[in-house]
């Protein structure tokens, strides 16, 4: 770097990886969460934009073939300006910043301006793309070296500087990036330079994402095979004997939900668990949160109920959200979980019980089915063990829109029940990942619903259910709400939690195979 004093903030050149958000480095994700300004390219997974803090300024500078949001010189100038205006600027680039990403040019401009910068490498599609297609770039039975080159040179060069003779004769696997627009010309040039036209070769489009597709052929036949399959950019081209391993090692293509487009309607904060489980099974997940968790209508009543909780005989929790909200407020007042007193704990189902365990509490009552009616029935079944509920004080922690089954039924049994409304569910109005537009344009195979609120708010969006799209419900209460809208779910989770919902989705497709 130059000897001039460092000016302004720090610019981080961060590699976003090849497309699968899970391949982002821990350091990269931490920096996105810290960023005051995010300058990002095309092909960045949309979910990464949701990792920023709310006040982060986002600037799109993406470049696709023949369509540049900003020329590179203007991007360089923008980074210098951002460094002067923000303490932490993240320049988010696809793959690795320095592998055909012009990150070196951006770093040079920052260095010349005396601006401090750091580079966070990313996983390159040159390695990840073949790996997700079942092609190891090195293999003891085939080769011990590989080379990477670009198939898209600077258009301003008077003539190509690519040494095709050296590439054709280089030992091992050859990986070409950004070469689909001139695939035939590049491969012809390598054949003319001495590459055997019968060498195995493959094209992997949208590598590491649920949209991934691949074609295997020979070098001579690959352009026609890719064109026949409709493959285009972005894609990785792999050349070498390692391509022969693809049929046996294609783990990604064998995933049970491979390529199935599945809509997740949970809140943005809660979508990750369901999305992650579906992604692991190969699904193309569209996160379209229809609700978000908001403060309770009367925050003072909620606070007073939390403060008074040690005087109750029972605390009853109807959802994981209620548990989280309750104990965040509890520890704002109390320092020790033991200050909760001698209250027994009831949970509507295993997900709620799991959340309680995170706070150090085990449940005394939990039904096998996670519905309010079963929770009340479980109190009846254990009446002899606990002496019944008559004249027993109970605090019921739930949402503003929760059904009143627990309250009414326990009151009928002479229990003394107070309500603690811990949160409200309101319609989600933002769609930062563009899932709504994508659903309307492309359709989906499955839409999942995890509560009655997600059903109500999805229907309020007035998005017609795509043709052939099926609905999967987390449980009977949600199913009943769907029926009110004239929708019959194709499947309902046997266990009314996220693992149960995922299994219901998986079984839906297994029954067809």
C-alpha positions as CSV (number, residue, x, y, z in Angstrom):
1,X,0.0,0.0,0.0
2,X,1.0,3.6,-0.4
3,X,2.8,5.6,2.3
4,X,0.0,8.2,2.4
5,X,-2.1,8.2,5.6
6,X,-5.1,5.9,5.7
7,X,-8.3,7.8,5.0
8,X,-11.9,7.2,6.1
9,X,-13.2,3.7,6.8
10,X,-12.2,0.2,5.8
11,X,-13.3,-1.5,2.6
12,X,-13.6,-5.3,2.7
13,X,-13.3,-7.2,-0.6
14,X,-15.4,-10.2,0.3
15,X,-15.9,-13.3,-1.8
16,X,-19.6,-14.5,-1.7
17,X,-18.7,-18.0,-3.0
18,X,-20.2,-19.8,-5.9
19,X,-23.9,-19.5,-5.2
20,X,-24.8,-21.7,-2.3
21,X,-25.2,-19.3,0.6
22,X,-23.9,-22.0,3.0
23,X,-20.5,-21.7,1.3
24,X,-20.0,-18.2,2.5
25,X,-17.1,-18.0,5.0
26,X,-17.9,-17.2,8.6
27,X,-15.7,-14.0,8.4
28,X,-17.6,-12.9,5.3
29,X,-21.0,-13.3,6.9
30,X,-19.8,-11.4,10.0
31,X,-18.6,-8.5,7.9
32,X,-21.9,-8.4,6.0
33,X,-23.7,-8.1,9.4
34,X,-21.4,-5.3,10.4
35,X,-21.4,-3.4,7.1
36,X,-22.6,0.3,7.0
37,X,-22.5,0.0,3.2
38,X,-22.8,-3.1,1.0
39,X,-21.7,-2.8,-2.7
40,X,-22.7,-6.0,-4.4
41,X,-22.5,-7.7,-7.8
42,X,-24.9,-9.8,-9.9
43,X,-25.3,-13.4,-9.0
44,X,-25.0,-12.7,-5.2
45,X,-27.5,-15.0,-3.4
46,X,-30.5,-12.7,-2.5
47,X,-30.6,-14.1,1.1
48,X,-27.2,-12.5,1.8
49,X,-28.8,-9.1,1.4
50,X,-31.0,-9.9,4.4
51,X,-27.9,-10.5,6.6
52,X,-27.2,-6.8,6.9
53,X,-28.4,-4.5,9.7
54,X,-31.5,-2.5,8.8
55,X,-29.6,0.8,8.3
56,X,-27.0,-0.6,6.0
57,X,-26.9,1.2,2.6
58,X,-27.1,-1.3,-0.3
59,X,-25.7,-0.4,-3.7
60,X,-26.0,-2.7,-6.7
61,X,-23.2,-2.6,-9.3
62,X,-23.8,-5.9,-11.0
63,X,-22.3,-6.8,-14.3
64,X,-23.8,-9.4,-16.6
65,X,-23.1,-10.0,-20.3
66,X,-23.8,-6.8,-22.2
67,X,-25.5,-5.3,-19.2
68,X,-23.4,-3.3,-16.7
69,X,-25.1,-1.4,-13.8
70,X,-21.8,0.6,-13.5
71,X,-18.6,0.5,-15.5
72,X,-15.6,-0.8,-13.6
73,X,-14.0,2.7,-13.4
74,X,-17.1,4.1,-11.7
75,X,-17.2,1.1,-9.3
76,X,-13.6,2.0,-8.3
77,X,-14.6,5.6,-7.7
78,X,-17.7,4.5,-5.8
79,X,-15.6,2.4,-3.4
80,X,-13.3,5.4,-2.7
81,X,-16.3,7.6,-1.9
82,X,-17.9,4.9,0.3
83,X,-14.7,4.6,2.3
84,X,-15.0,8.3,3.1
85,X,-18.6,8.1,4.1
86,X,-18.8,4.8,6.1
87,X,-16.7,3.1,8.7
88,X,-17.3,-0.4,7.2
89,X,-17.9,-0.9,3.5
90,X,-18.2,-4.5,2.2
91,X,-17.6,-5.0,-1.5
92,X,-19.4,-8.3,-2.1
93,X,-18.2,-10.2,-5.2
94,X,-19.2,-13.6,-6.6
95,X,-16.8,-16.5,-6.0
96,X,-13.4,-15.2,-4.9
97,X,-12.5,-11.5,-5.3
98,X,-9.2,-12.1,-7.1
99,X,-10.2,-15.0,-9.4
100,X,-11.3,-13.2,-12.6
101,X,-13.3,-10.9,-10.5
102,X,-11.3,-7.6,-11.0
103,X,-10.8,-7.5,-7.3
104,X,-7.1,-6.8,-7.8
105,X,-8.0,-3.7,-9.8
106,X,-10.3,-2.4,-7.0
107,X,-7.6,-3.1,-4.4
108,X,-5.0,-1.2,-6.4
109,X,-7.3,1.8,-6.6
110,X,-8.0,1.7,-2.8
111,X,-4.3,1.4,-2.1
112,X,-3.4,4.3,-4.3
113,X,-6.0,6.4,-2.5
114,X,-4.5,5.6,0.9
115,X,-7.6,3.7,1.9
116,X,-7.3,0.7,4.2
117,X,-8.7,-2.5,2.7
118,X,-8.9,-6.2,3.6
119,X,-9.5,-9.2,1.4
120,X,-11.7,-12.1,2.5
121,X,-11.3,-15.0,0.0
122,X,-14.3,-16.9,-1.2
123,X,-14.8,-20.4,-2.5
124,X,-14.4,-20.3,-6.3
125,X,-16.9,-21.9,-8.7
126,X,-13.8,-23.3,-10.4
127,X,-13.6,-25.9,-7.6
128,X,-17.1,-25.9,-6.1
129,X,-18.9,-26.1,-9.4
130,X,-17.3,-29.4,-10.5
131,X,-17.5,-30.8,-6.9
132,X,-21.3,-30.2,-6.8
133,X,-21.6,-32.0,-10.2
134,X,-19.7,-35.1,-9.0
135,X,-16.4,-34.1,-10.7
136,X,-13.3,-33.9,-8.5
137,X,-10.8,-31.6,-10.2
138,X,-8.0,-33.9,-9.1
139,X,-8.1,-37.6,-8.6
140,X,-5.3,-40.1,-8.1
141,X,-6.6,-42.3,-10.9
142,X,-6.7,-39.5,-13.4
143,X,-4.5,-36.5,-12.6
144,X,-2.6,-34.6,-10.0
145,X,-2.9,-31.1,-11.3
146,X,-5.5,-28.7,-12.6
147,X,-5.6,-25.3,-14.3
148,X,-8.1,-22.5,-14.4
149,X,-8.6,-20.0,-17.2
150,X,-11.1,-17.5,-18.4
151,X,-13.0,-17.9,-21.6
152,X,-13.9,-14.2,-21.7
153,X,-11.0,-11.8,-22.3
154,X,-11.0,-8.0,-22.2
155,X,-13.0,-6.9,-25.3
156,X,-10.6,-4.0,-25.7
157,X,-7.6,-6.2,-26.4
158,X,-6.6,-6.0,-30.1
159,X,-6.2,-9.8,-30.1
160,X,-6.4,-12.7,-27.8
161,X,-3.5,-13.3,-25.4
162,X,-4.7,-16.7,-24.4
163,X,-2.0,-19.3,-24.9
164,X,-4.1,-22.2,-26.2
165,X,-1.1,-24.3,-26.9
166,X,0.0,-24.1,-23.3
167,X,-3.5,-24.8,-22.1
168,X,-4.0,-27.7,-24.4
169,X,-0.8,-29.3,-23.3
170,X,-1.1,-28.5,-19.6
171,X,-1.4,-31.7,-17.5
172,X,-4.5,-32.6,-15.6
173,X,-8.0,-31.0,-15.5
174,X,-8.8,-27.7,-17.2
175,X,-11.5,-25.5,-15.8
176,X,-12.9,-22.6,-17.9
177,X,-14.9,-19.8,-16.3
178,X,-17.0,-17.2,-18.1
179,X,-16.7,-19.0,-21.4
180,X,-20.2,-19.9,-22.4
181,X,-20.7,-17.0,-24.9
182,X,-17.7,-18.3,-26.9
183,X,-17.8,-22.0,-25.9
184,X,-17.4,-23.4,-29.4
185,X,-14.7,-20.9,-30.4
186,X,-12.7,-21.6,-27.2
187,X,-12.9,-25.4,-27.5
188,X,-12.1,-25.3,-31.2
189,X,-9.0,-23.2,-30.5
190,X,-7.9,-25.8,-27.9
191,X,-8.4,-28.7,-30.3
192,X,-6.5,-26.8,-33.0
193,X,-3.7,-26.3,-30.4
194,X,-3.5,-30.1,-29.8
195,X,-6.2,-31.1,-27.3
196,X,-7.8,-34.4,-28.1
197,X,-11.4,-33.7,-29.2
198,X,-12.5,-37.0,-27.6
199,X,-11.4,-35.7,-24.1
200,X,-14.4,-35.9,-21.6
201,X,-15.9,-32.5,-20.9
202,X,-18.8,-31.1,-19.0
203,X,-20.8,-27.8,-18.6
204,X,-22.2,-27.1,-15.1
205,X,-24.7,-24.2,-15.1
206,X,-25.8,-22.4,-11.9
207,X,-23.3,-24.5,-10.0
208,X,-24.0,-25.2,-6.3
209,X,-27.5,-23.8,-6.4
210,X,-30.8,-25.7,-6.6
211,X,-31.0,-24.6,-10.3
212,X,-27.9,-26.5,-11.1
213,X,-27.8,-28.5,-14.4
214,X,-25.0,-30.3,-16.1
215,X,-24.2,-31.9,-19.5
216,X,-21.4,-34.3,-20.0
217,X,-19.9,-35.0,-23.5
218,X,-16.6,-34.9,-25.3
219,X,-14.8,-31.6,-26.1
220,X,-15.9,-31.9,-29.7
221,X,-19.5,-32.7,-28.8
222,X,-20.0,-30.3,-25.8
223,X,-21.1,-27.1,-27.6
224,X,-24.0,-29.0,-29.3
225,X,-24.9,-30.9,-26.2
226,X,-25.0,-27.7,-24.1
227,X,-27.1,-25.9,-26.7
228,X,-29.5,-28.8,-27.0
229,X,-30.0,-28.8,-23.2
230,X,-30.5,-25.0,-23.2
231,X,-27.5,-24.4,-20.9
232,X,-26.0,-20.9,-20.8
233,X,-24.3,-18.5,-18.4
234,X,-23.4,-18.6,-15.6
235,X,-21.6,-21.9,-16.0
236,X,-18.3,-23.7,-15.4
237,X,-16.7,-25.9,-18.1
238,X,-14.6,-28.8,-17.0
239,X,-12.3,-30.7,-19.3
240,X,-10.4,-33.9,-18.5
241,X,-10.7,-37.5,-17.6
242,X,-12.1,-36.6,-14.1
243,X,-15.4,-36.0,-15.9
244,X,-15.8,-39.8,-16.1
245,X,-16.4,-39.8,-12.3
246,X,-19.6,-37.7,-12.6
247,X,-22.2,-40.5,-12.9
248,X,-20.9,-42.3,-9.7
249,X,-20.1,-39.2,-7.6
250,X,-23.1,-36.9,-8.4
251,X,-24.2,-36.6,-4.8
252,X,-26.0,-33.2,-5.3
253,X,-28.1,-34.5,-8.2
254,X,-29.2,-37.5,-6.0
255,X,-30.8,-35.4,-3.2
256,X,-34.5,-36.3,-2.7
257,X,-35.9,-32.8,-3.2
258,X,-33.5,-31.9,-6.0
259,X,-34.8,-28.9,-7.9
260,X,-38.2,-28.8,-6.2
261,X,-39.3,-25.2,-5.7
262,X,-40.7,-24.9,-2.2
263,X,-42.1,-21.7,-0.6
264,X,-41.4,-21.0,3.0
265,X,-43.9,-18.6,4.6
266,X,-42.5,-18.4,8.1
267,X,-41.3,-15.1,9.7
268,X,-38.0,-13.9,8.4
269,X,-36.3,-14.7,11.8
270,X,-37.7,-18.2,11.9
271,X,-37.4,-19.2,8.2
272,X,-33.8,-20.3,8.5
273,X,-34.4,-23.6,10.3
274,X,-37.0,-24.8,7.8
275,X,-35.1,-23.4,4.8
276,X,-31.9,-25.0,5.9
277,X,-33.5,-28.5,6.3
278,X,-35.1,-28.2,2.9
279,X,-31.9,-26.9,1.2
280,X,-30.0,-29.9,2.7
281,X,-32.4,-32.1,0.7
282,X,-31.8,-30.2,-2.5
283,X,-34.9,-28.0,-2.6
284,X,-35.0,-24.7,-4.4
285,X,-36.3,-22.6,-1.4
286,X,-38.1,-19.4,-1.9
287,X,-38.4,-17.5,1.4
288,X,-41.6,-15.4,1.3
289,X,-42.3,-14.4,4.9
290,X,-46.0,-13.5,5.3
291,X,-45.8,-12.5,8.9
292,X,-43.4,-10.9,11.3
293,X,-43.3,-11.0,15.1
294,X,-44.2,-7.6,16.7
295,X,-44.5,-6.3,20.3
296,X,-47.7,-7.2,22.2
297,X,-50.6,-4.7,21.9
298,X,-50.2,-3.7,25.6
299,X,-46.5,-3.8,26.6
300,X,-47.3,-2.7,30.1
301,X,-49.6,-5.6,30.8
302,X,-47.0,-7.9,29.3
303,X,-44.3,-6.5,31.5
304,X,-46.4,-6.7,34.7
305,X,-47.3,-10.4,33.9
306,X,-43.6,-11.3,33.6
307,X,-42.8,-9.5,36.8
308,X,-45.6,-11.4,38.6
309,X,-44.8,-14.8,37.2
310,X,-43.1,-16.2,40.4
311,X,-46.5,-16.2,42.2
312,X,-48.2,-18.7,39.8
313,X,-48.4,-22.5,40.2
314,X,-48.2,-23.1,36.5
315,X,-46.7,-21.3,33.5
316,X,-48.2,-22.5,30.2
317,X,-46.4,-21.7,26.9
318,X,-48.2,-22.0,23.5
319,X,-45.3,-21.3,21.1
320,X,-41.5,-20.9,20.9
321,X,-42.0,-17.2,20.1
322,X,-43.8,-16.8,23.4
323,X,-41.0,-18.5,25.3
324,X,-38.4,-16.3,23.7
325,X,-40.3,-13.0,24.3
326,X,-41.2,-14.0,27.8
327,X,-37.7,-14.8,29.0
328,X,-36.0,-11.9,27.3
329,X,-38.3,-9.7,29.4
330,X,-37.8,-12.0,32.5
331,X,-34.0,-11.5,32.4
332,X,-34.4,-7.8,32.0
333,X,-35.9,-7.9,35.5
334,X,-34.5,-11.0,37.2
335,X,-30.9,-12.2,37.3
336,X,-31.4,-15.9,38.0
337,X,-33.8,-18.4,36.4
338,X,-34.5,-19.8,39.9
339,X,-36.3,-16.6,40.7
340,X,-39.1,-18.0,38.6
341,X,-40.2,-19.8,41.8
342,X,-41.7,-23.2,42.1
343,X,-44.0,-23.0,39.1
344,X,-44.5,-26.1,37.0
345,X,-44.2,-25.7,33.2
346,X,-46.5,-26.8,30.4
347,X,-45.7,-26.6,26.7
348,X,-48.0,-27.1,23.7
349,X,-45.5,-29.2,21.8
350,X,-41.9,-30.3,21.4
351,X,-40.7,-27.2,19.6
352,X,-41.9,-25.1,22.5
353,X,-40.4,-27.5,25.0
354,X,-37.1,-27.4,23.1
355,X,-37.1,-23.6,23.4
356,X,-37.8,-23.8,27.1
357,X,-34.8,-26.1,27.5
358,X,-32.6,-23.5,26.0
359,X,-33.5,-21.3,29.1
360,X,-32.8,-24.2,31.5
361,X,-36.4,-25.4,32.0
362,X,-37.9,-28.8,31.5
363,X,-41.6,-29.3,31.0
364,X,-44.0,-31.1,33.3
365,X,-46.8,-31.4,30.8
366,X,-46.6,-31.7,27.1
367,X,-49.1,-33.5,24.7
368,X,-48.0,-35.8,22.0
369,X,-49.8,-33.7,19.4
370,X,-48.9,-30.0,19.4
371,X,-52.5,-28.5,19.6
372,X,-54.3,-26.6,22.3
373,X,-57.0,-29.3,22.7
374,X,-54.4,-32.0,23.4
375,X,-52.6,-29.8,25.9
376,X,-55.8,-29.5,27.9
377,X,-56.5,-33.2,27.5
378,X,-53.0,-33.9,28.9
379,X,-53.8,-31.9,32.0
380,X,-56.9,-34.1,32.4
381,X,-54.8,-37.3,31.9
382,X,-52.4,-36.2,34.6
383,X,-55.0,-34.9,37.1
384,X,-54.2,-37.6,39.6
385,X,-50.5,-36.9,39.4
386,X,-50.8,-33.2,39.9
387,X,-54.0,-33.1,41.9
388,X,-56.1,-31.5,39.1
389,X,-56.3,-27.8,38.2
390,X,-59.2,-26.6,40.3
391,X,-58.2,-23.4,42.2
392,X,-54.7,-23.6,40.7
393,X,-53.1,-20.4,39.5
394,X,-51.9,-20.5,35.9
395,X,-50.2,-17.9,33.6
396,X,-50.9,-18.6,30.0
397,X,-48.2,-17.1,27.7
398,X,-49.4,-16.8,24.1
399,X,-49.8,-14.5,21.0
400,X,-52.4,-11.8,20.6
401,X,-54.0,-13.8,17.8
402,X,-53.8,-17.1,19.6
403,X,-56.9,-19.3,19.9
404,X,-58.6,-19.1,23.4
405,X,-59.0,-22.9,23.8
406,X,-56.5,-23.2,26.6
407,X,-58.1,-20.3,28.6
408,X,-61.7,-21.4,28.2
409,X,-61.2,-25.1,28.8
410,X,-59.0,-24.6,31.9
411,X,-61.4,-22.1,33.3
412,X,-64.2,-24.6,32.9
413,X,-62.1,-26.9,35.1
414,X,-62.1,-24.2,37.8
415,X,-58.5,-23.2,37.2
416,X,-57.5,-19.6,37.9
417,X,-56.0,-18.5,34.5
418,X,-54.4,-15.2,33.7
419,X,-53.3,-14.3,30.2
420,X,-49.9,-13.0,29.3
421,X,-49.9,-11.8,25.7
422,X,-46.2,-11.9,24.8
423,X,-46.3,-10.8,21.1
424,X,-48.4,-10.1,18.1
425,X,-48.2,-11.4,14.5
426,X,-48.5,-8.8,11.8
427,X,-48.4,-8.9,8.0
428,X,-44.9,-8.8,6.5
429,X,-44.7,-6.0,3.9
430,X,-41.1,-6.4,2.7
431,X,-39.8,-8.9,0.2
432,X,-36.0,-8.2,0.0
433,X,-35.2,-11.5,-1.8
434,X,-37.8,-11.0,-4.6
435,X,-39.5,-14.3,-3.7
436,X,-43.0,-12.9,-4.4
437,X,-42.1,-11.9,-8.0
438,X,-40.4,-15.2,-8.6
439,X,-43.4,-17.1,-7.3
440,X,-45.7,-15.2,-9.6
441,X,-43.4,-15.7,-12.6
442,X,-42.1,-19.2,-12.1
443,X,-44.6,-20.9,-9.8
444,X,-43.7,-23.5,-7.2
445,X,-44.1,-27.2,-6.5
446,X,-45.0,-26.8,-2.8
447,X,-46.0,-24.0,-0.4
448,X,-45.6,-24.7,3.3
449,X,-47.7,-23.2,6.1
450,X,-46.6,-23.2,9.7
451,X,-49.5,-21.4,11.4
452,X,-52.9,-20.0,10.7
453,X,-51.3,-16.5,10.6
454,X,-49.1,-17.5,7.7
455,X,-52.2,-18.7,5.8
456,X,-54.3,-15.6,6.5
457,X,-51.5,-13.3,5.4
458,X,-50.5,-15.3,2.4
459,X,-54.0,-15.2,1.1
460,X,-54.1,-11.4,1.7
461,X,-51.2,-11.1,-0.8
462,X,-53.7,-12.2,-3.5
463,X,-51.2,-14.5,-5.2
464,X,-53.0,-17.2,-7.1
465,X,-51.8,-20.7,-6.2
466,X,-49.6,-21.8,-9.2
467,X,-51.0,-24.7,-11.3
468,X,-50.0,-28.1,-9.9
469,X,-48.7,-26.5,-6.8
470,X,-49.4,-28.4,-3.6
471,X,-49.8,-27.2,-0.1
472,X,-48.3,-28.8,3.0
473,X,-49.6,-27.9,6.5
474,X,-47.8,-28.2,9.9
475,X,-50.8,-29.4,11.7
476,X,-54.6,-29.7,12.1
477,X,-55.2,-26.1,13.2
478,X,-53.4,-24.7,10.2
479,X,-55.2,-27.3,8.0
480,X,-58.6,-26.1,9.3
481,X,-57.6,-22.5,8.4
482,X,-56.6,-23.6,4.9
483,X,-60.0,-25.3,4.5
484,X,-61.7,-22.0,5.3
485,X,-60.1,-20.7,2.1
486,X,-61.1,-23.7,0.1
487,X,-57.7,-25.2,0.1
488,X,-57.1,-28.9,0.9
489,X,-53.5,-29.6,1.8
490,X,-51.7,-32.4,0.0
491,X,-50.0,-33.4,3.2
492,X,-50.1,-32.6,6.9
493,X,-47.2,-33.1,9.3
494,X,-47.6,-36.1,11.6
495,X,-45.4,-34.4,14.1
496,X,-46.5,-30.8,14.3
497,X,-43.1,-29.2,14.2
498,X,-40.4,-28.2,11.6
499,X,-38.8,-31.7,11.3
500,X,-42.3,-33.1,10.9
501,X,-43.2,-30.6,8.2
502,X,-40.0,-31.4,6.3
503,X,-40.8,-35.1,6.5
504,X,-44.3,-34.4,5.1
505,X,-42.8,-32.5,2.2
506,X,-40.3,-35.3,1.6
507,X,-42.9,-38.0,1.8
508,X,-45.0,-36.2,-0.8
509,X,-42.4,-36.7,-3.4
510,X,-41.2,-40.1,-2.3
511,X,-44.8,-41.4,-2.9
512,X,-44.4,-40.3,-6.5
513,X,-41.1,-42.0,-7.2
